Amino acid sequence: MPAATREKTVATVNPEEMTLADLQQEAETLRQRINRFRESLGRFFVNKQEIIDLMCVAAIAQEPLLLIGPPGTAKSDLVVKFKDALGIAEGDYFEYMLTRFTEPSEIIGAIDIKELREGKYIRRKEGKLPTAKLVFLDEIFKSNSAILNILLTIINERKFYQEGRPEPVPLRILFAATNEIPEQGELAALKDRFVLKVQSRSVQDEYFTELIDAGLQGEAYKGLNQKPWCEGHATLDDFLKANRYLTFLFARRTTDVHGEEVNDRRLFFPDSVFKEYQRLVKTLVREDKIFISDRKLVKLYKLFRVRSWLLSGGSVTKDDLRLLAYLGETLQEIEHLRVKVPEYLGDA
């Protein structure tokens, strides 16, 4: 096969259809590319590397991430630059600021009048959430019940309903933002879907000079229509391949020399660290009164593994358990866990 044809064939392979054997050959290169991506993107912000790292972990795991903070703390800028740096086409990206007046048509598309005349209730979804691979929803908790029901279905099932029939959506990465976390009971289900919640804090007290310099540079980039953070270190396909590779590992079952089944936990989650995970969860639930559902425990395992693979390429370590600090359901819990989890891990 000529080289040009071979390159074209490789380029058109759907990353979500690749075999484990193919992904194993690429795994270390993928890890290096994504690490260069996260480190490079961090250069364009002041003290936001922690959030960018979480964005990468969530994106690989294909778990939603919630950014919390007052206006002007770079929440939207983080997502937009993340999207730009991945080179995501406009048709694969959807963003919207929600309010209690937001109508479903603004999110999932208006009713097709022509189809309606023929008795069909079909939405024109092009350019809306049901066709996007990366989605950013600002002020997500200000949405009304109709929007909440739609979002829960899409997040939980990755499905969108047309005329009562489910259609798969291509959504792979979901970031959301909020200025505050409301306490209304009807929002509990949506909040629970965001296993990780991170605060984007003001940096002016500690990084005043750096903030001014970086902010002025950012204004110049905007005025000149320049995007130097688009350095091509990684693409969306890299994140999709990483997700598929790790999913294969999660599903894999082998046998050891004694003929006993060995799963992902036994291979990549040392007993001492796993027991520490159990101890921390019991402490947080019993002493700190943090609710952690069974579903979250499983999601956390996946996130620990993604973080360990990305940052070290190896097994889960005690350091990866710091993700427990991002479980809070209220601002009070978030502040509490930010202090207590490092203490429990012996970092304080």
C-alpha positions in Angstrom: 0.0 0.0 0.0 1.4 3.4 -1.0 2.4 5.6 2.0 -0.1 8.3 1.2 -2.9 5.8 1.0 -1.8 4.2 4.2 -1.7 7.5 6.0 -5.2 8.4 4.8 -6.5 5.0 5.9 -5.0 5.5 9.4 -6.4 9.1 9.6 -9.9 8.0 8.9 -10.1 5.2 11.6 -12.8 6.0 14.1 -10.9 6.2 17.5 -13.9 4.6 19.2 -13.7 1.5 17.0 -9.9 0.8 17.6 -8.8 -2.5 19.0 -7.0 -2.9 22.3 -3.9 -4.1 20.4 -3.8 -0.9 18.3 -4.4 1.3 21.3 -1.7 -0.4 23.4 0.8 0.6 20.8 -0.3 4.3 21.0 -1.0 4.5 24.7 2.2 6.0 25.9 2.3 8.5 23.0 -1.3 9.5 23.8 -0.4 10.0 27.5 2.5 12.2 26.5 0.4 14.3 24.1 -2.3 14.9 26.6 0.2 15.8 29.3 1.8 18.3 27.0 -1.6 19.7 26.2 -2.6 20.3 29.9 0.8 21.7 30.8 0.8 24.0 27.8 -2.7 25.3 28.4 -1.8 26.1 32.0 0.7 28.7 30.8 -2.1 30.9 29.6 -3.8 31.2 33.1 -2.8 32.3 36.5 -2.9 29.5 39.1 -5.5 27.4 37.3 -3.4 24.3 36.6 -5.4 22.3 39.2 -8.6 23.0 37.3 -7.0 22.2 33.9 -5.7 18.9 35.2 -9.2 18.0 36.4 -10.7 19.0 33.1 -8.3 16.6 31.4 -9.1 13.7 33.8 -12.9 14.3 33.4 -12.5 14.5 29.6 -10.7 11.2 29.4 -13.1 9.5 31.7 -16.0 11.2 29.9 -17.5 12.3 33.2 -19.0 15.8 33.6 -17.1 18.4 35.6 -18.7 21.4 37.4 -16.7 24.7 37.7 -17.9 26.9 40.6 -17.0 30.4 41.3 -18.0 34.1 41.1 -18.1 36.0 37.8 -14.7 36.9 36.5 -12.7 33.9 37.7 -12.0 32.4 34.3 -14.6 29.6 34.3 -15.8 30.3 30.7 -12.3 31.2 29.5 -10.9 27.8 30.7 -13.5 25.9 28.7 -13.2 28.0 25.5 -9.4 27.8 25.5 -9.6 24.1 26.2 -11.9 23.7 23.2 -9.8 25.9 21.0 -6.6 24.1 22.0 -8.1 20.7 21.0 -9.0 22.2 17.6 -12.7 21.2 17.9 -14.8 22.3 15.0 -17.7 24.7 15.7 -20.2 22.0 14.7 -18.9 19.7 17.4 -19.1 22.3 20.1 -22.2 23.8 21.9 -22.3 26.4 24.7 -25.2 28.2 26.3 -25.9 30.3 29.4 -29.1 29.0 31.0 -31.8 30.9 32.8 -35.1 30.0 34.3 -36.7 31.3 31.1 -34.6 29.1 28.7 -36.8 27.0 26.4 -36.0 23.5 25.2 -35.8 24.8 21.6 -32.8 26.9 22.6 -30.9 23.8 23.8 -32.2 20.9 21.6 -33.6 22.7 18.6 -36.9 24.2 17.4 -39.8 22.1 16.2 -39.7 21.5 12.5 -42.8 23.2 11.2 -42.8 21.3 7.9 -42.7 18.0 9.8 -45.3 19.2 12.3 -47.8 19.8 9.4 -47.4 16.1 8.6 -48.1 15.1 12.2 -44.5 14.5 13.2 -43.0 16.2 16.3 -39.4 16.5 15.1 -36.8 19.0 16.4 -34.2 20.6 14.1 -31.2 19.6 16.3 -28.4 20.7 14.0 -26.1 23.1 15.8 -27.6 22.3 19.2 -26.6 20.1 22.1 -27.8 16.8 20.6 -25.2 17.1 17.8 -22.2 18.3 19.9 -19.2 16.3 21.2 -18.1 19.0 23.7 -20.7 21.0 25.6 -20.4 23.9 28.0 -23.5 24.9 30.0 -23.0 28.1 32.0 -25.2 28.7 35.1 -26.6 25.2 34.7 -28.6 25.3 38.0 -30.7 28.2 36.8 -32.4 26.0 34.3 -36.1 25.1 34.6 -37.6 21.7 35.2 -38.1 21.0 31.4 -34.4 21.6 30.7 -33.4 19.6 33.8 -35.3 16.6 32.6 -33.7 16.8 29.1 -30.2 17.2 30.6 -30.5 14.3 33.0 -31.6 12.0 30.1 -28.7 13.1 27.9 -26.1 12.9 30.7 -27.4 9.6 32.1 -28.2 7.7 28.9 -26.4 9.7 26.2 -29.8 9.7 24.4 -32.1 12.3 22.9 -35.7 11.6 22.2 -37.4 12.4 18.8 -41.1 11.5 18.7 -40.6 9.2 21.7 -37.8 7.3 20.0 -34.3 7.5 21.5 -31.4 8.6 19.4 -27.8 8.4 20.6 -26.0 11.7 21.1 -22.2 12.2 20.3 -21.6 14.0 23.6 -18.3 13.0 25.0 -17.1 15.9 27.2 -19.4 18.1 29.4 -18.3 21.1 31.4 -20.7 23.2 33.3 -20.4 26.3 35.5 -22.2 28.0 38.2 -21.7 31.1 40.4 -23.3 29.3 43.3 -24.7 26.0 44.3 -28.4 26.2 45.1 -29.9 23.9 47.7 -33.3 23.1 46.1 -34.2 19.5 46.3 -35.2 19.2 42.7 -31.6 19.9 41.7 -30.2 17.0 43.7 -30.3 14.5 40.9 -28.4 16.9 38.5 -25.8 17.8 41.1 -25.2 14.1 41.9 -24.3 13.5 38.2 -21.3 15.8 38.7 -19.0 13.6 40.7 -16.2 16.2 40.5 -16.9 19.9 41.4 -14.0 22.4 41.6 -13.9 26.0 42.7 -12.4 28.6 40.4 -11.1 31.2 42.9 -10.1 34.8 42.5 -6.3 35.0 42.3 -5.8 38.7 42.9 -4.7 38.5 46.5 -1.7 36.2 45.9 -1.0 36.8 42.2 -1.9 40.4 41.7 1.0 41.3 39.3 0.8 38.0 37.4 -3.0 38.6 37.0 -2.5 42.1 35.5 0.2 40.9 33.1 -1.7 37.8 32.0 -5.0 39.7 31.7 -3.4 42.5 29.5 -1.8 39.9 27.3 -5.1 38.1 27.0 -6.8 41.3 25.9 -4.1 41.8 23.3 -4.6 38.3 21.9 -8.4 39.0 21.7 -7.9 42.3 19.9 -5.5 40.8 17.4 -7.6 37.7 16.9 -4.7 35.4 18.0 -4.9 32.1 19.8 -1.4 31.0 20.7 -2.8 28.3 23.0 -3.8 26.4 19.9 -0.5 24.6 19.7 -1.7 21.2 18.4 -0.4 19.1 21.3 -3.5 17.0 21.4 -6.9 16.5 19.7 -10.3 15.3 20.7 -9.4 12.0 19.1 -6.5 11.6 21.5 -8.9 11.9 24.4 -11.4 9.5 22.8 -8.6 7.0 22.2 -7.4 7.3 25.8 -11.0 6.7 27.1 -11.3 3.6 24.9 -7.9 2.2 25.9 -8.7 2.6 29.6 -12.2 1.1 29.1 -10.6 -2.0 27.6 -8.4 -2.3 30.6 -11.4 -1.9 33.0 -13.2 -4.7 31.2 -10.2 -7.1 30.8 -10.1 -10.3 32.9 -6.9 -12.4 33.1 -5.7 -15.3 35.3 -2.6 -15.3 37.5 -0.1 -18.2 37.9 -2.5 -19.8 40.4 -5.4 -19.8 38.0 -7.3 -17.0 39.9 -9.1 -14.3 38.0 -7.3 -10.9 38.0 -9.2 -7.8 37.2 -8.2 -4.1 36.8 -8.4 -3.5 40.6 -5.9 -6.2 41.4 -3.6 -5.1 38.6 -3.7 -1.3 39.1 -5.1 -0.5 42.6 -2.6 -1.8 45.2 -4.3 -3.3 48.3 -2.8 -0.7 50.7 -4.1 2.2 48.6 -7.5 0.5 48.1 -7.8 0.0 51.9 -6.9 3.7 52.3 -9.7 4.6 49.8 -12.2 2.5 51.9 -11.0 4.2 55.1 -11.3 7.7 53.7 -14.8 7.0 52.4 -16.0 5.6 55.8 -14.4 8.7 57.6 -16.1 11.2 55.2 -19.5 9.5 55.5 -19.5 8.8 59.2 -17.6 11.7 60.7 -17.9 14.4 58.1 -21.5 13.5 57.1 -20.6 13.6 53.4 -23.1 11.6 51.3 -21.4 9.4 48.8 -23.6 7.2 46.7 -22.7 3.7 45.5 -22.7 5.1 42.0 -20.2 7.7 42.9 -17.8 5.1 44.5 -17.6 3.3 41.1 -17.2 6.6 39.2 -14.4 7.6 41.6 -12.6 4.4 40.9 -12.6 5.2 37.2 -11.4 8.8 37.9 -8.6 7.6 40.2 -7.4 5.2 37.4 -7.6 7.9 34.7 -5.6 10.3 36.9 -3.0 7.7 37.8 -2.6 6.7 34.1 -2.3 10.4 32.9 0.1 11.7 35.6 2.3 8.6 36.2 1.3 6.0 33.7 1.1 3.4 36.5 -1.0 2.2 39.3 -3.2 4.2 41.6 -1.3 5.9 44.4 -2.3 7.6 47.6 -1.9 11.0 45.8 -4.7 10.1 43.3 -7.1 9.8 46.2 -7.0 13.6 46.6 -9.9 13.6 44.0 -12.1 12.9 47.1 -11.6 16.6 47.9 -13.9 17.5 44.9 -17.0 15.6 46.1 -18.8 18.4 47.9 -22.5 19.0 47.1 -22.7 22.4 48.8 -20.2 25.3 49.1 -19.8 24.4 52.8 -18.9 20.8 52.0 -16.6 21.9 49.2 -14.7 24.2 51.6 -14.6 21.5 54.2 -13.3 18.8 51.9 -10.6 21.1 50.5 -9.1 21.2 54.0 -10.0 17.8 55.4 -9.0 15.5 52.6 -5.3 16.6 52.5 -5.3 16.3 56.3 -6.7 12.7 56.1 -4.1 11.9 53.5 -1.3 13.3 55.7 -0.5 16.2 53.4 -1.4 19.0 55.8 
